[in-house]
Amino acid sequence: MHALWQTVHKAVETEGRAVLVSVLAVEGSAPREAGARMIVTREGIRGTIGGGALEHEAWEQATRLLSHGKPQSFLSRHALGPDLGQCCGGRVDLGFEHFDSRSVPMLAQWARESGNGTLFQAEFVQGPHAIRTALMEADVSLPIEKRTETLFVERFSELRQALHLFGAGHVGKALVLALAPLPFKNVWYDPRETMFPAYIPANAEPKRLDDPDALHFASDDFVLIMTHSHPLDLALVATALRSPARFIGLIGSKTKKMRFQSRLRAAGFSQEAIDRVICPIGLADISGKEPAMIAASVTAQLLIVREQCLSQSAHTDRTPARRVATGA
């Protein structure tokens, strides 16, 4: 959940009490991954830990906590098949934390620190809430990493994939809307400033495109090219190929792909470099040409590539260092 502690803080300030339910660890198949969160108040639920029997039991436990007089926290472990009759077959560790008005200063502090990218080490022991220790390093690939049976490392800043999107036509507009609720940070280019719509999602930054040769892309960047001009598309592809960009996508037909490949070879690019360009874009099994259909197909493709990147980085071993104790 984006801006988790800000949301919990506001919920407690406005409604008096809130219970945070966190998926702390998962073994085997489960409805949601570690890091999924659900906030329960007397007014309702924000977020989800996957629905079904697990979420229903968690909601019932949270509502019981809301009726108690003081904050408390604890761990709850569930075997989804034997305990809940779910077909997933996995095991899930849930953390429950009950906050009330006495928790507001601590929640405000956690909101500030998590907003600055601080990583927390959280220990679930008997008490009013998990004991959290701020850590120096925030470069972890998972929202929650289990260290011991009761000790977890939490990252609250969302890992957003950098995407450079070129073109504010019909497909570009549909794609930006499709990506709005997803973990992408989009820089949206077009030489025609009047093409940008009045409403632009918070994770998209519009920019006027002036000089394709002046652009630079990092090794983890995604580049997606769909402008109104084939010459401009070609110039942008050439710039992207000179960079270490992770993904280079070009809207177009197989005929456009063949023509671009010929022109790129004439410009001195090797076949190995040219093969980095994905064209046509989107999933092959989705053939619809409506802008929203193309946007859905391309979004699915981008999510697949993002998952592959996260899977590769998850194997890197990182050991964050302690900084100071906060909110304990």
N, C-alpha and C positions, 0 to 999 in steps of 0.2 A: 504494500500500500504506500503510495507516494505521500510524503510529508506526514508520516505516521504520528510522531509525537505532537506535532502541531494540531492534528485532528483530535487526538486523545485530550490534549490540553483544553481545546475549545469545548469538547463535549462535556468535560467535568465542570468547566466554568459555567456553562449554560444550563446543564441538566443536573449537576450536583454529584453524580456518580457515573462510573463507566467501568466495564470489565473488558480488558484486552485479552483475546484468545489468540495465541501464536502457534503455528505449526513449527516446532523446533527441530524435528528430525523425522525422516521417513526411511523405512526399509521396505523394499518391494514396491508393489503397486498401491497407489493411494490417490484420493481425489485431487489433492493439491500438493505442491512442492514445499519444502522447508522455506520459511519466510512468508508464507501466506498468513494474513491477519484478518481478524474480525473484531470489531468494537461493538459491544452490546450495552445499550442503555435502556431505561424504561420506555423510551420513545421508539426504539427499534434497533436495527442492525445496520452497520456500515461495513462493507467488505464481505468476503466469503472465504471459508476454508474448504470449500468444495461441495457444499450441499449434502443431501442424503442423510443417512442415519448418524454419521459422525458429527456433522454440523448441528443436527437437531439435539443430540445429547449434549454437545458443548453449549448450545444456547440455553438448554434447561439448567445446566450447571451454573452458567453465568447469571441467569435470572435469580437463582438461589443466592448467589454471592451478593447480588444487588440488595437483597433483603436483609443482609447482615449489617451490624453496626459499624464495623471497622474494616479497613483494607487488609487484604491477605493475598498471598500468592502460593501456587503449588504447581507441581508437575503431574500430568495425567497420561498414562500410557495405554494405548488401545490396539489390540489385535483385531483388525477390521472384520475378519471372518468369524472367529469364535465369539467375540464380544458383541458385535453389532449386526452380524448376518449379512455384511456387505461382500460382494463378489470380488472386490479388489484384491483381497488376500494379503495385503501388506500390514505393516505396523507403523503407528504414528505416535510421536511424543507431542503432547500439547502443553503449553504453558498458560496458566490463568493468572491474571493480575487485576485486582480490584482496587480502583482509585476513587477517592472522594475529595472533598474540598481541601482537606489537609494536605493533599498531594499536589496542589496547584503550583507552588513554588518549584518543587522538584521537576514536575512536568514541563514547566516553562524553561528550566535550565536544560533539560534533555532536548527540548524542541530547538533551542538555540544551537546546542552543540551538534545535533544531528543535521541541522540545516547547513552547518559549516563543513559537513563531510566527516565528522568524527565517527570513528569506529568504537563500539562498546563491547566489553566482555561482560556477559550477564551470568550470574550464578543464582540458580533457583534453589533457595533454601527456605526453611520455615521462617516466615516473617511477613511484613505488610506488602513487600514487593521484591522483585529480583534485585540483587545487589549488582549495580552496574559500575564498571570501571572504564574510564575513557582510555583509549589506546592511541598511540602515535601514528600508526600506519593504517591507511584506509583502503589499501589496494588488495581487496579480496574479490573473488569472482562469484561468490554466492551470497545471498542475503543473510543466511544463518549457517554457521559451521559448528558442528558438535565437537567439543574437545574432550569432555568427560560425561558421565551420566547426568551431571547437574550443571555443567559449565558450557556456555555457548558464546560464540563471537557473532555479533550482529552488525550488519552494514545497512544503514537506512537511506543513504543516498542511492538513487536508482542508477543502474548502469545503462546509460542511454547510448545507442549506436549513432555515431555521426553519419549523416546522410547528406550529400550534396545533390540536390535535385534541380535539374535544368529544364525549364519550360513551365509556363503558367497557363497552358491551354486547358482544354476540357479534361484530359487525362491527368495532367499535373494537379489541377484543382481537386479532382476526385481522389487522387492518391494522398494528397496532404490531409484530406478529411479522414481517409481510411487509417492513416498513421497517427491521427490525433490522440487516441487513447493508448497508444503503444509506446514501448521504451525506445523511441528514436528522437534524436535532436537534429532537426532538418534545417539546412540552409537552402533557401529556395530562390533560384536565380531566374531572371528574364530581362532581356534588354528593353522590354516595353513595360515601364512601371505601371501603366494604366491597366495591365492585365491582371494585376493582383486584386483579389476580391476584398470587399469591405471587412469580412470576417476571416481572420487567420488564426488557426489554433495556437495555443501558447508554446507548443514545442516546435514551431516553424518560424524562421526569421527570413523575411523577404529582403532580397538584395538586387539592385540593378546590376546586370551583367554588362561590362564594358569591354574587357580585354581577356579572352580565353587564355592567352599565353601567360598572363600574370597570375593565374590561379595556382595554388599549391594544395596537394592532398597528402595526408599522413598515411602511414602503413595500415591503420585500422579503419580508414574511411571507406564508405560506400559511395559510389558515384553513379547517378542515374540520369540519362540524357534523353530528353524528349521535347526538343524545341520545335518551333515552327519552320526552321530553316535547315535543310540538309547540309549546306556548307558550314553553318555554325555547329551542327552536330559533329561533323567531321573534325573541325578544329578542336572541339571539346574532347572528342575521343583521343586525338593525338596528345593533347595535354595530359589527359588521364593516364595514357600509356607511358608517358615519361615519368610518372610518379609511382610510388609503391602502393597505391590504393588497393585495398583488399578485394573490392567488388566493383566491376565496371559493367553497367547495363545500358543497352541502347535500344530504344523502341524502334520497331520496323519489321519488315518482311524478310524472308530469306533472300529475295532479290536485292534489297537494300544492303543486307549483310555482305553478299558477294561483291557488290560494287564498292562498298567501303573497304573490304579486304584488299581489293585490287589497288585502290588509291593509297591505302596505308603501306602496301608493299612498295609502290612507286615512290613513296616518301621516305623509304629506307627502314621501315619497321620489319623486324624478323617475324616469321610465322608464329614462333613461340610467343612473342609479345602480342601479336594480333589475336591469338587464341584466347587471350585474357578477356576479350570483349564478349559479353553474353548478349546475343541477338538472334532471334526475338527474345524479349523478356517475358517473364511470367511462367506459370506452370503449363506444360504442353497439353495436359488433359482438359484445360479450361479454354474453350475456343471462342467465347463470346467477345464481341468487339465494342460493346457499349463501354463508355468511360468508366462507369462504376464496376463493371465486370473485369475490365483490364486492371483497375486499381486493386480489386480484391485478389486477383491472380498474382500480381506483382508483390503485393503485401505479403502473401503467403510465401512467395519465393524469398523475400528479404528476411522473413522470420526464420526460415530454414537455414539460411546462410548465417544469420546471427547466432542461432543455436549451435551451429558447428563451431563458430569462433569461441563461444563461451565454453563449450565442451573441451576445446583445446587448452584454453587458459586455466580451466579448473584443475588440471593436473599439476600446475605449478605449485610447489610447496611454499607457503608463506607463514611466518610466525610473527604476528604483531607484537610490538613492545609496549609494556605498561607506561602510562604517563602519570595521571593523577586519579585518585578516587573521586567520583562525583555521585551525588544523590544516594550515597550509602547510608 
